[in-house]
C-alpha cells in the first residue's frame, strides 16, 4: 500500500517530536529557537587560507585606494602612481588566484576588514592635497604590511610551494611600489 506524500511527511514531523512536546509544530519551533539561540561557530581557517585571504584583502584595498588616487589625486604624481598601483595590485591578485587554485579547499576571500573600509571612506571624503597626504600615508602602511606578509611567507620553511613561489614573485613589485609611495 502506498501512502500519500503528505501523510509520510506528517509521520516524519511527529516522529521528530522531542520528549515533552505535544506536536510536531512545537518540536519544530523548539529546534528553531535552539538554532537561533546558539549560533554555530565559524570553522577556523587554515594557515594557507588565512594567508591567502589577508594578501588578497590587502591587494584589493590597495587597488581600490589606487583607483581613487587615479581619479581624485591632486598631483599628477599621485594620479600616475595610482594608475600603476591599480595595474600592479590587480596583476598580483591574478597570480595569487592561480597559486591558490592549486590548494585543496582554499578559496580566495578578498573581503576588506573594518580598518580598510574606514580608510577607503576617508579617501572618498578627502580632496585636494588632503587626499594626496592621506593616500600616501595609507598606502605606505598597507604596502609595508603586505611586504612583511610576503617576505615572511617565502622565507619560512614549510608551507605550500606554490604560495611560497607567489610570495617570492610578488615581493619585488611591492618593494618598488613602497619606494615609489615614499617618494610621493
Protein Blocks (a to p, Z undefined) as FASTA:
>chain_A
ZZdfklmmmmmmmmmpcehiabfklmmmmmmmmmmmmccddddddfklmmmmmmmmmmmm
mmmmmmmmmmmombfklmmmmmmmmmmmmmmmmmmmmmmmmpghiacdfbdcfklmmmmm
mmmmggcjllmmmmmmmmmmmmmmmmmmmmmmmmpggjjfklmmmmmmmmmmmmmmmmmm
mmZZ
